[in-house]
């Protein structure tokens, strides 16, 4: 699916960094200068699945070594197709981000490995309730945002909208806790159509941050986000900390192609290092699409694992309401295909979860149907 944004006149001020961030989110004003229009992404036969990690830290914040070392390790040791270094925002200046971008460009290998640079907003504080705001990764931007002005969620959202076109975000680890303080999960997933234009990813799936409940809450609230499974590395184990992977279906292994797939929500979450899943509508619309349809809509999920002995044992189709509308027990070695026809009475979403015999899970991105 493609997220197309309409830019109002105030975008000129935003691009220049002149942005008022005092307007309440959800009310048009200098801060809210973009609105989203959804279009379905038509089938492209040359999309391939690639595996990586979109949440990792280095010694530029509270991790180990430097970005160059992280990229080289992920590429040459872990065998990832892509890695995003996302050091904590409170430690990262514009110069530090620029340095990370330079190292990413140096360590990328066209057709083999894509290095991405971003940052993690992680110092937000809900003063009214004494709670820490959960974190958000930001990608696709050559600069950061003012730290103090973005110390609350509304300030962060405002500055996210003010970043250059192409910047987008990822909701991180929704089960995150840091006792004794409680965590504010983005004002309980409160939806905002303006911010939705920039938030495309959500850390979900089984693993260190079991996050499927949070993912469903976000979908139920109205967010258009797709799942990824990351590692949140704070040690020199970028890609080897576990087998969780962020999967993308992209036109090729290049920075442009990977960023395009992430923005268009053509992603999946997997705890198996090389298993894939994709959900299609009408045989040609990819997961991540928002379709305006009346009547029945055919869906198909496909999963594949190249490893001998791996088998898929359960298929679930989730829908609006947050519950599976079908749970099917199977025994399908290596490859699985399942078809449905859905005809919702109102607007909603569908995504698939597939479980393997060893307990690994795969989550597809949703397909939204608007009525």
C-alpha positions, 0 to 999 in steps of 0.5 A, spaced: 500 500 500 502 506 498 501 512 503 500 518 499 500 525 503 497 532 501 502 537 503 498 544 505 502 551 505 504 550 512 509 545 509 514 550 507 515 552 514 515 545 516 521 544 511 524 550 514 524 548 521 519 553 523 513 549 526 509 551 532 508 545 536 503 547 541 497 545 537 493 539 540 494 533 535 488 532 531 486 539 530 489 542 523 494 547 524 501 549 523 503 542 526 498 538 522 500 540 515 499 533 512 493 528 511 493 521 508 490 518 502 490 510 502 491 507 495 492 499 494 499 497 492 498 492 485 501 486 485 508 486 482 511 479 480 518 481 482 517 482 489 522 478 493 523 477 501 528 480 505 530 479 512 533 484 517 533 488 524 530 495 524 532 496 532 539 496 534 544 500 538 551 502 538 556 506 543 553 512 540 548 511 545 547 505 550 550 500 546 556 497 543 562 499 538 560 504 532 555 503 527 560 501 522 561 495 526 554 494 527 553 494 520 559 489 518 557 484 523 550 484 521 552 483 514 558 478 514 556 474 521 549 474 522 547 474 514 542 479 515 539 483 508 539 489 512 540 493 519 537 499 522 542 503 527 537 507 531 541 510 537 537 513 542 534 520 541 537 523 547 544 521 545 544 523 538 545 530 535 544 532 527 551 531 526 551 524 530 545 522 525 549 524 519 555 520 521 551 514 522 548 515 515 555 516 512 557 509 515 551 506 513 552 508 506 560 506 506 557 499 509 552 498 504 553 493 498 548 493 493 544 487 492 547 484 498 546 488 504 542 495 506 544 499 512 539 504 514 540 510 519 535 512 524 534 514 531 529 512 537 525 517 541 526 514 548 525 520 553 518 522 553 515 523 559 507 523 561 508 529 566 500 529 568 500 521 570 508 520 572 509 515 566 514 514 561 512 514 554 514 508 550 519 509 544 518 510 537 523 509 532 524 514 526 527 512 519 528 516 512 530 523 515 537 526 515 536 530 521 533 529 528 528 533 532 529 538 538 529 534 544 526 538 549 520 540 545 519 533 543 519 530 550 512 529 550 508 525 545 504 531 542 511 534 541 514 528 538 508 527 533 508 534 531 516 534 530 515 527 526 510 531 522 515 537 521 521 532 518 522 532 511 517 528 507 519 521 507 520 520 514 516 515 518 516 511 524 515 505 528 512 503 535 517 499 539 516 494 544 509 495 546 510 490 552 516 495 555 516 496 562 521 500 566 519 499 574 518 503 578 515 507 573 509 505 569 509 506 561 504 510 557 503 506 551 502 512 546 496 515 550 493 508 550 494 507 542 490 514 541 489 514 534 490 520 530 489 521 522 495 526 521 500 522 525 497 515 521 500 518 515 507 517 518 507 511 522 507 505 518 511 499 522 509 496 529 514 491 533 509 485 534 510 477 534 512 472 539 519 473 542 523 478 547 517 483 547 511 479 546 507 484 542 501 481 539 496 484 544 499 491 543 499 490 535 491 488 535 490 494 540 493 499 535 489 496 529 483 496 533 484 504 535 485 505 527 492 505 526 495 503 519 501 499 521 504 493 519 508 488 523 516 487 524 520 483 529 526 486 531 532 485 536 533 491 540 540 490 540 544 493 546 550 488 545 555 486 539 550 481 537 546 485 531 542 479 528 545 474 532 541 475 539 535 471 536 532 468 530 527 474 530 527 478 523 523 483 520 521 481 513 520 486 507 517 484 500 521 489 496 523 490 489 530 489 490 536 489 495 537 497 495 536 503 500 530 506 495 527 499 495 527 497 502 525 504 504 519 504 499 517 497 502 517 499 509 513 506 507 508 501 504 507 496 509 509 490 505 512 487 511 512 481 516 514 479 523 517 472 524 521 468 529 524 463 524 530 466 521 528 465 514 521 463 513 516 468 509 509 470 509 504 474 505 497 476 504 494 478 498 487 480 496 484 479 489 490 476 487 494 482 486 493 487 492 499 486 497 498 486 504 499 493 507 493 495 502 487 499 503 481 497 499 475 500 498 470 495 496 463 492 496 461 485 496 466 479 497 473 479 497 478 473 496 484 473 500 490 468 500 495 467 505 502 463 503 508 461 507 514 458 505 520 455 509 526 452 505 529 448 511 528 441 511 523 438 517 520 445 518 512 444 518 506 449 519 501 447 523 496 452 525 493 458 520 489 463 523 485 469 520 484 475 524 479 480 523 476 487 526 474 485 533 481 483 535 479 475 534 481 470 529 475 468 525 478 462 523 483 457 526 485 451 522 490 446 524 494 443 519 500 439 517 504 442 511 511 441 511 515 447 507 510 450 504 502 453 505 497 456 502 490 458 504 484 461 501 478 465 504 473 469 502 471 475 506 465 480 506 465 484 512 459 488 514 463 495 515 470 497 514 475 493 518 482 489 517 484 482 516 491 479 517 494 472 518 498 468 523 501 462 522 505 457 527 510 452 526 511 445 529 517 448 533 513 454 536 515 459 531 510 464 529 509 469 523 505 475 522 502 478 516 501 485 515 494 487 514 489 488 508 484 493 510 477 493 507 473 500 507 466 500 506 
